[in-house]
Amino acid sequence: MSLPLLASAAPVNLVVNGDFESVVLGAGTWTNVSTLAGWTRVGGPGTGFEVRNNVSGQAYLGKNFIELDTNGNTTIEQLFNSLVTSAGYTLSFAYSPRPGVAAASNGMDVFWNGRQLAPTMIGTGGGAHQWKVYSFDVYAAAGTNSLRFASVGTNDSLGGSLDAVSLKVPEPSAFALAGLGVLGLWAARRRRAA
């Protein structure tokens, strides 16, 4: 008796440009933007956000990361219009305080459909980025869903760094896969007995 193997593809990242690599920058340069593939500035007083190619720290993933306090704190957003209502998703991202900057300038908040997901991420920047990956289970509302990141704290053009933003359908647990295997075995035996 042979059972078919369960093939599972790697989860697809539903975030557009979650690694901020859509902007081509020379090494050690940065640019200030108010919109970027997948992302839009939706609040200030800052007029944009900075895409950095390994400036004031190294990216967590790839070459680029962003900082939300350019000429003032900024809020950015990405909208999702095709999520399955009430379905669960895994949101994750990497945050780091900016190297050499006081905690009061490094605050960042994350919101899903207007609800703050965690206390303000904050920290005093050391000599290099100190990336920490955050992960949350979120659920889709009917219609459009919103993911926002907001720089909070001192408006001084120095702020925390963000990289590797992803929203994925959670992978099935090993327990669920084992259950499917038992179910397949039961079905195969039942077919043979019939």
PENOR-V837674 format. One line per field, one symbol per residue. phi: phi as a letter, one per 30 degrees, with the letter a starting at -180 (. if undefined). psi: psi as a letter, one per 30 degrees, with the letter a starting at -180 (. if undefined). A space follows every 10 residues. Layout:
# PENOR-V837674
phi->???
psi->???
This chain:
# PENOR-V837674
phi->.bcdddcbdd edddddhdci ddccbdeibb bcbcbaeibb dbabddcabc cbchchkcdd biccbbbccc clebccbbcb cbddeidcbc cbacbbddei cdedccdbcb bchicddaee dalddddaeb dbccbbdbbd ddidcbcbbb dbjddbibad cbahdbbbde dddedddddd dddddddddd dddd
psi->kkkkkjkklk kkjfkkhfgg gfkjklkgll lklflkjfkk kflafkgalk kkihkhlkle kbflllkfjd glkkklkkkj fglkkfkklj kllkkkkkkg kleffgkklk kjhfkkfllk kllkkbflki kkkkkkklkk lkbkkkkkkk klakiggkll kklhkljlkk kkleeeeeee eeeeeeeeee eef.
